[in-house]
Amino acid sequence: MKTLEIFAGPPRSLPGRRLDMRSPITRGKTSESASAPASMKEIVELVRDARAMTAIKQQIRFCATDDGGRIAVATVGNGPPLLRAGHWLSHVERDARSPVWAHWLRELSRGHTYVRYDQQGCGLSDAAPASLSLEDWIGDLEAVADALGLRQFALFGMSQGGAIAIAYAARHPERVSHLVLLGTPVRGKLRRDGTAEQQEEGEVLLNLARIGWGRDNPAFRQVFTTLFMPDGTPEQHHSLNELVRLSTSPENAVAIHEALYQLDITALAKAVHVPTLVLHAHGDAIIPFEEGRHLATLIRSARFVPLDGRNHILLETEPAWAQFLTEVRAFLGDGADVAGASEPLSGASRLTRSELQVLGLLARGHQNAAIAATLGKSEKTVRNQVSSILSKLGAHTRAEAVARARDAGIGTPCD
């Protein structure tokens, strides 16, 4: 193993493969059923997540390649390593503050050191190599795992990252203790036995990326955002639109999509012999559900879990997210559970899920107009919900409800 040299400095745009880990740099709901009461678990989780919202502190290291290029690697949490294989929709610095990705960091770092990295050409990492391929992406993962000195670890891959994780597990079974795959394709869009219409759809999406990826107007990127998160809030859609633009260049986005559309990991999947959990949402519009079933058939050691949802990126307010966490924690042997906890805020059990969302934003200092914009409601609806919240909590004023919520750990003033 190479001796590690401590340094700090900006990344340079140079290609490369093998990495040395360098000094850390520390950086800092809503498919809703309006009339359904919030469960005790949801109330406790709201408190827990509100406390964690401002406590996501990660370390970002730049991993230097032999010829001077660098990849950004972020770690958060403590415990056995859980390494997420890279995917193109990633920016390790911004993800910690994103309404799309923050809940992933909070939950997957519970009881684990959760490791993420930006593949070359994305996020904080250096520019991509002249050509992109599955081999390049596998090399990134191999280099990061080696640089961190991970002898054996749980490996998580979603979407593109799932294909990379499968290839790594097939090549290095002795280093992968558990393999978790979410929304993972076996074959790219242009390699499946689809209809002519589906093939044409793939070409249209490639052309949209070529034309509109880098424009200030998000209209073109909104097509991708809607496919990834059809149930997302306006705030989440706006955040993902920006992430799509910032995560990679238009040229790299096209190159990545072209490589993914031609992907076929059938042989690699058959070569995987480590404990594997395959999860896939029924209505996933990015990777068809049939691909998940096919993948679980190819990997002999796999257990398949269908998820009740249609978002490719799972939202923290949908049932599929809770199901995902339960299955993954059981698979990894985690004991995290909030069942049986006492009610953290008197009267909170009478609130609906929708009202819990509003209360959380109230406690963070948002006014009605901002809450309405965030949740995609009218101001009148928010005003009525605030009145209902005050009544159910037995609070005489808005300020009293906010103070009690904050005392219980729900929300903090806006940053």
Secondary structure as GFF3:
##gff-version 3
##sequence-region A 1 415
A	DSSP	beta_strand	19	27	.	.	.	ID=ss1
A	DSSP	alpha_helix	40	53	.	.	.	ID=ss2
A	DSSP	beta_strand	58	65	.	.	.	ID=ss3
A	DSSP	beta_strand	70	76	.	.	.	ID=ss4
A	DSSP	beta_strand	81	84	.	.	.	ID=ss5
A	DSSP	alpha_helix	92	95	.	.	.	ID=ss6
A	DSSP	alpha_helix	102	108	.	.	.	ID=ss7
A	DSSP	beta_strand	113	117	.	.	.	ID=ss8
A	DSSP	alpha_helix	134	147	.	.	.	ID=ss9
A	DSSP	beta_strand	153	158	.	.	.	ID=ss10
A	DSSP	alpha_helix	160	171	.	.	.	ID=ss11
A	DSSP	three_ten_helix	173	175	.	.	.	ID=ss12
A	DSSP	beta_strand	176	182	.	.	.	ID=ss13
A	DSSP	alpha_helix	196	212	.	.	.	ID=ss14
A	DSSP	alpha_helix	219	228	.	.	.	ID=ss15
A	DSSP	alpha_helix	234	247	.	.	.	ID=ss16
A	DSSP	alpha_helix	250	261	.	.	.	ID=ss17
A	DSSP	alpha_helix	266	270	.	.	.	ID=ss18
A	DSSP	beta_strand	276	281	.	.	.	ID=ss19
A	DSSP	alpha_helix	289	298	.	.	.	ID=ss20
A	DSSP	beta_strand	302	307	.	.	.	ID=ss21
A	DSSP	alpha_helix	319	332	.	.	.	ID=ss22
A	DSSP	three_ten_helix	348	350	.	.	.	ID=ss23
A	DSSP	alpha_helix	353	363	.	.	.	ID=ss24
A	DSSP	alpha_helix	368	375	.	.	.	ID=ss25
A	DSSP	alpha_helix	379	393	.	.	.	ID=ss26
A	DSSP	alpha_helix	398	407	.	.	.	ID=ss27
###
